[in-house]
C-alpha cells in the first residue's frame, strides 16, 4: 500500500466588499474552531496570512483610534499565535486593494479599484 500525502492550506483573509461580514464571525471564530479540530487529529496545515489586511487594521486604528479594530487585531494575533504554537506553517498572502479600504460605521468599505491589481 502506498502512502499519499496532501497539503492542507487555508487563506487567512477577510472578504472585502458588498457582502462583507465581521471578522469575528467569518475569520476568528471559525479559525479557532478549525485549529481545535486540527489539534485533535494531529493534522498540520499551512495558513496564508493576508498581511495587507493586518497592516490596514493597524493604520486605521492608529489614525482613527477605533476600539473594535484593536480587539479585532488582538484576536487575529491570538489566532496566528495559536497556529504557531500548534506547529502549523505560515505563509504570506496579500491583497493590495486593502490599501484603498476605509473603515466606516463598523464596516470595511471598498470603493476603489486603484490598487486592486498587483501591478498597480
N, C-alpha and C positions, 0 to 999 in steps of 0.2 A: 504494500500500500504506500503510495507516495503522499507526502505531506504538502499541502498547499498553503501558501502564505498570502495574506491580503494586507493592504494598507488601509487603515480606517482613518479618514481625515474629516475635519469639520472646519468650516469657515466661521470664525467667531466675529460676527458683524451684526450691525443693526440695519434693518431695511430703512432706507431714507426716501420718503416720498409721500404721495397722497394717502396711502393706506397704512402708514407707519403706526406702530403701537409702542407703548412704553417699554424701555429696555428691561425693566424688572420682569415683565410678563413674557417677553419673547426671546430674551437672551440670558439674563442672570438666573432666574428660577429654573428654566429648562436645562441650562448647562449644569447647574448644581445637581439636578436630578440625574442627568446623564453621567456625571462624574461619580455619583454614588453607585450607579449600575455598573460602570466600568470597573470600579474598585471591587465590587462583589465578585465579578467574573475574572478579574486579573488581566483584562484586556487593556492594551495600551493603544493610544491614538495620537494623531498629530492635530493640533489646533492651530489654524492660521489666524492670527490676531490682526484685526483691522486697526493699524496704528494711527491712521488719519482720523478715525473716529475718536480715539483716546486723546489725541493732540487737540482736536476741536473742542472736546469737553473741557479740557484744561484752559484753553484760550478763552472760551466763553465764560467759564467760572471766574477766571481772573479779571476779566473786563466788566462783567455784569454782576458778579457775586450772587449767583443763583444757587441757593441752598440745595434744591433737589439734585442738581448736577454734581455737587460734591459727594452726595450719598451714592449716586449712580457710579461715579468714578471709583469710589472706595469699594463698592460691591463688585465692580469689574476687576479691580486689582485683587480682591479676595478670590474670585473665580480663577484668575490666572495663577495666583499663588497655590491654589488647590491643585491645579493641573501640574504644576512643577513638583509639589510635594508627592503627588501620586506617580511621578515618573513619566508623564506624557511629554511628547515633543512639542515645541512651539515653533511656528514659522511666521514670517512676516507676510502680511496681506494688507493691501490698502486700496482705497477708492479716492482718487484726487478730488472728486466733486464735494467731499465733505468740507473742503476749503471754502466753498460758496454757501454752505448751510448756515442757517440762523436759528436761534432758539427763541421762539415766540409763544407766549401763552401756554407754556408747559409742553410744547412740541417742537421737534426739529422740522424746519421748513427748508425745502429745497426748491428754489425758484430761479436757478441759473444753470445753464449748461456750459458756462465758460471753461470750467476745469474738468468737465465730465470725461473727456478723452485724455488718456495719459500723456500724449504728445503735447498737450496744451500746458 
